[in-house]
Amino acid sequence: MRNLRIVFMGTPDFAVATLKALVENHYNVVGVITAPDKPAGRGQKLNESAVKHYANSQNLTILQPTNLKNDAFLEDLKSLEANLQIVVAFRMLPEVVWKMPEYGTFNLHASLLPNYRGAAPINWAIINGETKTGVSTFFIDDKIDTGDMILQEEILINPEENAGSLHDKLMKLGSEVVLKTVALIEKGQPETIPQKDNTHIKTAYKLDKDNCKINWNDSLDTIYNHIRGLSPYPAAWCTLINGSDSLDVKIYKVEKEVDYHSKEIGRIVSTKNELKVAVTKGYIIIKDIKLPGKRTMDIKSLLNGYKFDADANMR
């Protein structure tokens, strides 16, 4: 049995579950690498990452490099004498870092690789209407999410699932799969499977303002999947045209209704209790929305104080 000395690398909440699992299962975590503190809010108070917050609570050694090729950082990393590095939701590592430990550096990725390599695998699986996804562990190489796979486990995506609920399920599953991966490495080099590239591989592109915008000319299912795949973060958005108002709004929760109507695409239909948008072969029923400068609210709350013109529409 190998005596593991682990360096853990990660930043957001998604990574905390795995670090916590390692600590609670009494693995020797000799260091934690996470993002530098960032100024946030009006006072520009420095905010520490979720991983740093947890690592501090466990009195773990923390490094927060701005440059992963910096000589001082590399010396500090080397001094930890780790023989295994585990990466969860961190940035791309230079070769000098991922090649450092004797037993390698492996990554947890929230997709069934080789599909959904990239920055936003959880979101894109839902946006593309997948019915299953999962997590994969693999040894890091010189490209993004392409290394030889160690373990992979599947999970079903519920039809009403949003990115937030799927994130939480994959976070838990991921921590369990990392523990299984570490156990294999502890016993000796695990069997790995090379990823097979093909022309049908789907990519988890970085989310930006353009690909988060709702296209109301898309099909009913495509729009529905797009909105739930971006909820609660970063959220799908569109422009509400209502009289003289032209407002960029974020939409968080919707339902879909099949109806072969003759209304113009994007036209808003509102009652005292309901707001829906006409699309091809149906309506998107909006449940939760956020207007600029306002809090997120349910539609009944919005309709109590906001009136829609007869020709109001979403673009």
Secondary structure, 3 states (H helix, E strand, C coil): CCCCCEEEEECCHHHHHHHHHHHHCCCCEEEEECCCCEEECCCCEEECCHHHHHHHHCCCCEECCCCCCCHHHHHHHHHCCCCEEEEECCCCCCHHHHCCCCCCEEEEECCCCCCCEECCHHHHHHHCCCCEEEEEEEECCCCCCCCCEEEEEEEECCCCCCHHHHHHHHHHHHHHHHHHHHHHHHHCCCCCECCCCCCCCCEECCCCHHHHECCCCCEHHHHHHHHHHCCCCCCEEEEEEECCEEEEEEEEEEEEEECCCCCCCCEEEECCCCEEEEEECEEEEEEEEECCCCCCEEHHHHHHHCCCCCCCEEC
